[in-house]
Amino acid sequence: MGSYVTELSVSSVSMGFSLALVCPLTIKKSIGLQRGKNDRIDAKRIANYAVLHYQNWSYTNCLTKTW
């Protein structure tokens, strides 16, 4: 895990948000080959993935987990 993910995870959980970490490769494979790539398009694709798959996620408390 990168330092940004760790800081964001700890902050989110300490503020009471549920957190599910998904491997980026999983999202990329689910989308398939796509043309066009920029931050706005990537954010929309990630959000669409979340809407379709959030019920299958297990949420974690990263404050009690050791990395």
C-alpha positions in Angstrom: 0.0 0.0 0.0 1.2 3.5 -0.8 1.5 6.2 1.7 -1.5 8.1 0.3 -3.8 5.1 0.6 -2.7 4.4 4.2 -3.3 8.0 5.2 -6.7 8.2 3.4 -7.8 4.9 4.9 -6.9 5.8 8.5 -8.5 9.2 8.2 -11.7 7.8 6.6 -12.2 5.1 9.2 -11.5 7.5 12.1 -14.2 9.8 10.7 -16.7 6.9 10.7 -16.7 6.0 7.0 -16.9 2.4 5.8 -13.9 1.4 3.7 -13.4 -1.2 1.1 -10.1 -1.5 -0.7 -10.3 -2.9 -4.2 -7.3 -3.9 -6.3 -7.0 -1.6 -9.3 -6.2 -4.5 -11.6 -9.6 -6.0 -10.7 -11.4 -2.9 -11.8 -9.3 -2.6 -14.9 -10.0 -6.2 -15.9 -13.7 -5.8 -15.3 -13.9 -2.8 -17.6 -12.0 -4.5 -20.5 -10.2 -2.7 -23.2 -11.3 0.9 -23.4 -10.3 3.8 -25.5 -9.7 7.2 -24.0 -8.0 7.8 -20.6 -8.0 10.8 -18.4 -8.8 11.5 -14.7 -12.5 12.3 -15.4 -13.1 9.2 -17.4 -11.2 7.0 -14.9 -13.2 8.4 -12.0 -16.5 7.7 -13.8 -15.4 4.1 -14.6 -14.4 3.5 -11.0 -17.7 4.9 -9.7 -19.6 2.7 -12.1 -17.6 -0.3 -10.9 -18.5 0.6 -7.3 -22.2 0.9 -8.0 -22.3 -2.5 -9.6 -20.1 -4.4 -7.1 -20.4 -2.7 -3.7 -22.8 -5.3 -2.3 -20.2 -8.0 -2.7 -17.5 -6.1 -0.8 -16.3 -6.9 2.7 -15.5 -3.8 4.7 -12.4 -3.5 6.9 -11.3 -1.5 9.9 -7.8 -0.5 8.9 -7.1 1.0 12.3 -7.0 -2.6 13.8 -5.2 -4.2 10.8 -1.5 -4.3 10.6 0.0 -3.8 7.2 
